[in-house]
Amino acid sequence: MPAYETQAAVGTSLLVVSANSLASLTTRDATPPASTGRSPAPFTGAATLGA
């Protein structure tokens, strides 16, 4: 098993998490809104600021 540098491992992980989040949000946008009417925007903003 090859050893990866920490920056490369973290960068790859962030890329995978970002792609997964984008796919999830795209799927969520394609479905009708829930009865609660909550928006994922505050959570998306908090996650972006936290990264």
C-alpha positions as CSV (number, residue, x, y, z in Angstrom):
1,M,0.0,0.0,0.0
2,P,1.6,3.3,-1.1
3,A,2.1,6.0,1.5
4,Y,0.5,9.4,0.6
5,E,1.5,12.8,1.8
6,T,-0.9,14.4,4.2
7,Q,-1.8,17.3,1.8
8,A,-2.5,14.9,-1.1
9,A,-4.7,12.7,1.1
10,V,-6.6,15.7,2.6
11,G,-7.0,17.3,-0.9
12,T,-8.4,14.0,-2.3
13,S,-10.7,13.6,0.6
14,L,-12.1,17.2,0.1
15,L,-12.5,16.6,-3.6
16,V,-14.6,13.4,-2.9
17,V,-16.7,15.1,-0.2
18,S,-17.3,18.1,-2.5
19,A,-18.4,15.8,-5.4
20,N,-20.7,13.8,-3.2
21,S,-22.2,17.0,-1.8
22,L,-22.8,18.4,-5.3
23,A,-24.4,15.2,-6.4
24,S,-26.7,15.2,-3.4
25,L,-27.7,18.8,-3.8
26,T,-28.3,18.3,-7.5
27,T,-30.6,15.4,-6.7
28,R,-32.3,17.3,-4.0
29,D,-33.0,20.2,-6.4
30,A,-34.6,17.8,-8.8
31,T,-37.1,16.6,-6.3
32,P,-40.1,18.6,-5.0
33,P,-39.5,20.5,-1.8
34,A,-40.4,18.8,1.5
35,S,-43.5,20.0,3.3
36,T,-41.3,21.8,5.9
37,G,-39.9,24.1,3.1
38,R,-36.4,24.2,4.7
39,S,-33.6,25.2,2.4
40,P,-30.1,23.5,2.4
41,A,-28.5,26.9,1.8
42,P,-27.6,27.6,5.5
43,F,-26.0,24.2,5.9
44,T,-24.1,24.5,2.6
45,G,-22.8,27.9,3.6
46,A,-21.7,26.7,7.0
47,A,-19.9,23.7,5.5
48,T,-18.2,25.9,3.0
49,L,-17.0,28.3,5.7
50,G,-15.9,25.4,7.8
51,A,-13.8,24.0,5.1
